[in-house]
């Protein structure tokens, strides 16, 4: 899974993960779980979204399924994010990441 975080949020979780001597992924997952547990509205919202899927026809469901990035592209985004965190990206890699992120947001 790829999560595109604003830089300030990313830095907050990165700093916390270093302080707690845990992986960045573990800190982000913990933050999401805490937010989900304490927010009944989130569960209600998700239930509503799932219920709306029942009203979509086959073509609409197909468009939704195809709108997700291919696994290969998602894996590349993830590897570029890890490289950016650990050692930084070269200019070409940063450009590639930006293009992949634009594609994901379409």
N, C-alpha and C positions, 0 to 999 in steps of 0.2 A: 504494500500500500504506500502511496505517496501522499504526503501532506505538505501543502505549500503554506508555510507560516510567514507572517510578517517578520522582518528582521529583528525587531525589538523583542518579540515573543520568543523567537528562535534563540536569541542570545540569552534571554532569561532562563530558558530550559537548559541550554548548554552549560551555563554557569552553575546552575543548581545540580546538574548531573555530575559535574566535576567535584563540587563540594560534597555531595553525597556518595561519591565514588561508585556511581551507577551509570549504566549506558543512557545515552540521550533518549533512545527509544523507550526505555523503561520509565523515565521521567515524564515523557509526553503521554504515554499510555495511562500512567497514574493520574495525571491532570485531567485527562478526558473522562476517566472512570469517576473521579471525584465530582466533576461537573454533572455527569449523567445521573449519578446517585442522588445528588441534591436538587435535581430539577425535574419535577413531575411533568412540567410542561413539555420537556424534551420527549418523554415517552409518549405523551398524548399527540404531539406533533408527528412523531414517527408513525404511530398507529394510523393517523389520518392520511399520511402520504401512502402508506401501504394499501389502505382501503381504496384510495383513488386509482390504484393500478387496476383494480377490477373493472373499471369503466373504460379502459383503453382497449382499442381493437388490436388485432395482430400486427398490423403495419406500424402503429404507434409504438407498441412494445419492441418491435424489431429495430426501430430508429433509436430508441433508448439504449438497447443492448449494443448497437453498433457505435453509439456515441462515446463509449468508453475507449480509452487508449488501448492499443494492442499491448499484450504482455511484454513484448520485447521493448517497446517504447517506455513503458512504465518502469521496467527494470533498468533501462538506461538512465532515466531521470533519477531513480533511487541511487544508482552508482555515482552519478555526478554530484548529487547532494552529499553523499558520504565523502567523496573526494574533496568537495569544497570545505566540508567541516574539518577534515583531517590535514589537508595539505594545500588547499586552494586550487583554483582552476586556471588553466591557461586561457588565453583570450578566445581561442576557437571553441574550447569546451564551454566557456561561459555563454558564448553565442548559441551553441547547440542547445544548451539547457534552456535558454530564453525562448528559442523557437519551439522546443518541445512543450514548454509550459503554455505558450500561446495556443498551440494545437490542443492541449488538454482543456483549456478554458473555452474553446468553441463549442 
